[in-house]
Amino acid sequence: MIWTKSKAYNRDMAASVGFLSSVKEKLLKNWFVIGIVSVILLAKSNPGFGAKGGPLMPEITVKYIAVSVIFFNSGLSLKTEELKKALMMVQLHVFIQSFTLLFTPCFMWALLHFVLSKTAINVFLLQGLQVVSCMPPPVSSAVIFTKAVGGNDAAAIFNSAFGSFLGIVVSPVLVFTFMGSSSTVPFMDIFSSLFVTVVVPILCGQIARQFIKLWLDRVQPPFGTIGSFILLLIIYTTFCDTFSNSALAIDKFSLVGVAVTVFLVQATLITTVFLVTTRFKWLGFQPRDTVAAMFCSTHKSLTLGIPMIKVIYQGSEYLSLLTIPLLIYHPTQMLLGGFLVQTVRGWMHRAQKTVDLPAPT
């Protein structure tokens, strides 16, 4: 009897330990999403500390120092030598960049004109969706999911990096094209500010990498984690400005409406890329290329997007409202991408077998 109770106790303890380990693993995996929620709540509790003119002085520490550090970090971590593998896949590159920086903003513009006339969602949140559509692809998540599926990771690396550099110039132009006079900073001021806080740090990071390349390969510093913490600081100060402005209010209907719109938009874009790259055989894309296109064409960079929006709309009282859709878009693309990994991997293996079949004699 005692032995039976002891066995049951050990079994319950093992189950409890396993459950706690599972919870811990999930928390570590989603720590950045938890961090976003935490800094927003922190900003809500004491907005004056991180607001413009407050003790943290975000007009200096964030606008210049934090943004510059995050792009220096990107330049330092970017392995440009790996991009040479995919350099000659011009047709795939043109498709991905055209889809993410041309088709997506146009699609969003048409969709939002319909949504604006049919719903009462906050207009600045909807404008934030248009800003999101103009952002470049991320350097990390698209590559991570492409590798997880087993797709063309060399093409994903090239397009993510090339798209990021291209977006530094193209994204502000797209924002001005679709948003018009909504922006509050003169055109040349934006590009000079982006050049100083984005282009120069990236170039400096790439130059520094040439001198410490062996050390970086040996130590492998946690560039992603460092960048994520800096992003949390930027998000924190952005929402401090929001909550310190009593004139602004975000209704729950608008937040839910934007979240649903983001999910539907991502699902539509991923489906569109899949259908185009698989049905139009003349494009010459292999199943592995389709996988890279699905993630690179539809993901948007939080790392580049938040600092860019911060620079473009610096001084706007609606800055945080314009930022919220990107904060929703990022975790949505991560969750949706993670959910699709197994399904897309199974499709790719089946499709690859069909491609590899010998032609009938």
Secondary structure, DSSP 8 states (H G I E B T S, - for coil): -HHHHHHHHHHHHHHHHHHHHHHHHHHHHTHHHHHHHHHHHHHHH-HHHHSTTSTT-HHHIIIIIIHHHHHHHHHHH--GGGGGGGTT-HHHHHHHHHIIIIIHHHHHHHHHHHHHHH----HHHHHHHHHHHTS---SSHHHHHHHHHT--HHHHHHHHHHHHHHHHHHHHHHHHHHHGGG--S-HHHHHHHHIIIIIHHHHHHHHHHHHSHHHHHHH---HHHHHHHHHHHHHHHHHHHHHH-TT----HHHHHHHHHHHHHHHHHHHHHHHHHHHH-GGG---HHHHHHHHHHTT---HHHHHHHHHHHTTT-TTHHHHHHHHHHHHHHHHHHHHHHHHHHHHHHHHHHHHHHS----
